[in-house]
Amino acid sequence: MHYFYYFNLKIIYYSRSYSHQ
């Protein structure tokens, strides 16, 4: 379950970074 949480955080983080570009 923890892995899923980290995976979600990664996606959100990458999404925000991608949006910034």
Buried (B, 14 or more C-beta within 10 A) or exposed (E): EEEEEEEEEEEEEEEEEEEEE
